[in-house]
Amino acid sequence: MSNTVLITGCSSGFGKLAANTFRDRGWNVVATMRSPHKETELTELDNVLVNRLDVTDPASIETSIQEGIDRFGAIDSLVNNAGFGSNALFEQSTDESIRNIYETNVFGLMNVMRAVLPHMRERGSGSVINVTSMAGLIGLLGNSVYSSSKFAVEGLTEALALEYKPLGIQIKSVAPGAYVTTEFLNNTDNYIESGDPQLQEHSQKLRDHFANIIAAGDPQDPQEVADKIYECATSETPVHNPVGADAERLSGLIDSSPTRQDFVVAMEQMLLPAS
Ligand SMILES: NC(=O)c1ccc[n+]([C@@H]2O[C@H](COP(=O)([O-])OP(=O)(O)OC[C@H]3O[C@@H](n4cnc5c(N)ncnc54)[C@H](OP(=O)(O)O)[C@@H]3O)[C@@H](O)[C@H]2O)c1
């Protein structure tokens, strides 16, 4: 019998590519999204069940999982991909915007794991792939709240990888670098024009500097993220999996820096614009 994967956030970007990647390699796919009525491509594919799942709505999670099990018999792999970004200095972020990003990127991901793990435990097997970010490996100035949400998931993943290993369940993260062709930038909350003039000017300067760094690199193909997610679900890989030339370079720099402080100094030189 074919394996089955449930993926969150399949309306676009890495989620949609991952759904196609697993499906093309013979898996059954529960391709979940907040607005399945808008989906026209995945609904046409055999062995793909498109259904509604909002990671902030526990009832939708339960229903989506149950429909997946009813249709395909089991869920062998979970890909926690749903998430969004925030361009803002910490002081530009409102309490509400901070809570919103944590509701999706952290608590929403936990909601889905909490619902799927008992099923995997009962079967004594399974894998969970959490899509984090390069911003979960380095403290990304100008995106501090987003960065902290992805650090939270990196830490959670590392702890759970050990907690669940004896139970036959693999838990890993995939940390993509910058991929500008998904809907990520369009879906990113933007607060760089909030706050007092000093904050606005500082925020804009950081954003322009970061945008220049991204623009100077070659555009990266988001299919490589989908392929890495598939590789993590199907082969022996490390717990933490940076993907993309930029994320791999940063991860290499972390590993080769004598101390974390040496790495922070290197990041300062790279990411802080000259004043
Ligand atoms: N692109 C990058 O440069 C990049 C880099 C590092 C990490 N990431 C991470 O990769 C993941 C996917 O991003 P992407 O680049 O593919 O961006 P994307 O095209 O914007 O995809 C994000 C997906 O998450 C969904 N989503 C948002 N809130 C949700 C919720 N409450 N419940 C369920 N689904 C929800 C969106 O659905 P709707 O269509 O309903 O909004 C969309 O399907 C995110 O976790 C992101 O943080 C992206």
The ligand as a Tripos MOL2 file, in Angstrom:
@<TRIPOS>MOLECULE
LIG
   48    52     1     0     0
SMALL
NO_CHARGES

@<TRIPOS>ATOM
      1 N1          9.7980   31.7130    0.6370 N.am      1 LIG1
      2 C1         10.7810   31.8980    1.4900 C.2       1 LIG1
      3 O1         11.7270   32.6450    1.2140 O.2       1 LIG1
      4 C2         10.7900   31.1480    2.8030 C.ar      1 LIG1
      5 C3         12.0260   31.0670    3.4520 C.ar      1 LIG1
      6 C4         12.1110   30.3910    4.6380 C.ar      1 LIG1
      7 C5         10.9950   29.7780    5.1740 C.ar      1 LIG1
      8 N2          9.7920   29.8840    4.5460 N.ar      1 LIG1
      9 C6          8.6640   29.2010    5.1800 C.3       1 LIG1
     10 O2          8.1350   28.2540    4.2740 O.3       1 LIG1
     11 C7          6.7540   28.0360    4.5370 C.3       1 LIG1
     12 C8          5.9960   28.1580    3.2310 C.3       1 LIG1
     13 O3          6.2290   29.4470    2.7010 O.3       1 LIG1
     14 P1          6.1470   29.7540    1.1400 P.3       1 LIG1
     15 O4          7.4110   30.4480    0.7800 O.co2     1 LIG1
     16 O5          5.7080   28.5910    0.3710 O.co2     1 LIG1
     17 O6          5.0250   30.8940    1.1610 O.3       1 LIG1
     18 P2          3.5120   30.9190    0.6320 P.3       1 LIG1
     19 O7          3.4940   30.6570   -0.8270 O.co2     1 LIG1
     20 O8          2.9600   32.2110    1.1480 O.co2     1 LIG1
     21 O9          2.8240   29.6980    1.3780 O.3       1 LIG1
     22 C9          2.4140   29.7740    2.7160 C.3       1 LIG1
     23 C10         1.2360   28.8570    2.9060 C.3       1 LIG1
     24 O10         0.8570   28.8790    4.2980 O.3       1 LIG1
     25 C11        -0.5620   28.9800    4.3390 C.3       1 LIG1
     26 N3         -1.0610   29.4810    5.6150 N.ar      1 LIG1
     27 C12        -0.8520   30.6730    6.2130 C.ar      1 LIG1
     28 N4         -1.5280   30.7340    7.3720 N.ar      1 LIG1
     29 C13        -2.1750   29.5450    7.5120 C.ar      1 LIG1
     30 C14        -3.0320   28.9870    8.4800 C.ar      1 LIG1
     31 N5         -3.4100   29.6690    9.5810 N.pl3     1 LIG1
     32 N6         -3.5020   27.7170    8.3040 N.ar      1 LIG1
     33 C15        -3.1590   27.0060    7.2070 C.ar      1 LIG1
     34 N7         -2.3840   27.4930    6.2250 N.ar      1 LIG1
     35 C16        -1.9000   28.7420    6.3910 C.ar      1 LIG1
     36 C17        -0.9230   29.8800    3.1720 C.3       1 LIG1
     37 O11        -2.2890   29.7150    2.8990 O.3       1 LIG1
     38 P3         -3.2750   30.8660    2.3490 P.3       1 LIG1
     39 O12        -3.1710   30.7770    0.8550 O.co2     1 LIG1
     40 O13        -4.6010   30.4630    2.8730 O.co2     1 LIG1
     41 O14        -2.7780   32.1750    2.9040 O.co2     1 LIG1
     42 C18        -0.0020   29.2850    2.1090 C.3       1 LIG1
     43 O15        -0.5790   28.1320    1.5570 O.3       1 LIG1
     44 C19         6.3710   29.0350    5.6130 C.3       1 LIG1
     45 O16         6.3600   28.3910    6.8790 O.3       1 LIG1
     46 C20         7.4940   30.0670    5.5680 C.3       1 LIG1
     47 O17         7.6890   30.7070    6.8090 O.3       1 LIG1
     48 C21         9.6750   30.5550    3.3770 C.ar      1 LIG1
@<TRIPOS>BOND
     1     1     2 1
     2     2     3 2
     3     2     4 1
     4     4     5 ar
     5     4    48 ar
     6     5     6 ar
     7     6     7 ar
     8     7     8 ar
     9     8     9 1
    10     8    48 ar
    11     9    10 1
    12     9    46 1
    13    10    11 1
    14    11    12 1
    15    11    44 1
    16    12    13 1
    17    13    14 1
    18    14    15 2
    19    14    16 1
    20    14    17 1
    21    17    18 1
    22    18    19 2
    23    18    20 1
    24    18    21 1
    25    21    22 1
    26    22    23 1
    27    23    24 1
    28    23    42 1
    29    24    25 1
    30    25    26 1
    31    25    36 1
    32    26    27 ar
    33    26    35 ar
    34    27    28 ar
    35    28    29 ar
    36    29    30 ar
    37    29    35 ar
    38    30    31 1
    39    30    32 ar
    40    32    33 ar
    41    33    34 ar
    42    34    35 ar
    43    36    37 1
    44    36    42 1
    45    37    38 1
    46    38    39 2
    47    38    40 1
    48    38    41 1
    49    42    43 1
    50    44    45 1
    51    44    46 1
    52    46    47 1
@<TRIPOS>SUBSTRUCTURE
     1 LIG1         1 GROUP 0 **** ****
